[in-house]
């Protein structure tokens, strides 16, 4: 949920500790946790537990920056270091590996290529 008063990349989410202002550009990835979502941030060792499903979290984020790689994971393209086509695994900047669902692999590659082209165009 964007409150409108903050910059568009800041969102206020209901977490286990109350309402938290979260910069979506600092989110490395999100993981489904039942009807909640664990949000893993750059430079923060513990994940936020957000009181929304992964689908609802995905809908509130910039679709160009994030990609749903499986039923349980949403990743931020900015934090992807490598993708191994053979194993279908993404290596994040944090060192964590996330598997891309077989059915989403080709969509992921197209979206990652589009992201890379957009970033290259800005340089």
Secondary structure, DSSP 8 states (H G I E B T S, - for coil): ---SSS-TTEEEEEETTEEEEEEGGGEEEEEEETTEEEEEETT-SS-EEESS-HHHHHHHS-TTTEEE-SSSEEEEGGGEEEEETTTTEEEETTS-EEE--GGGHHHHHHHHHHHHHHHHHH-
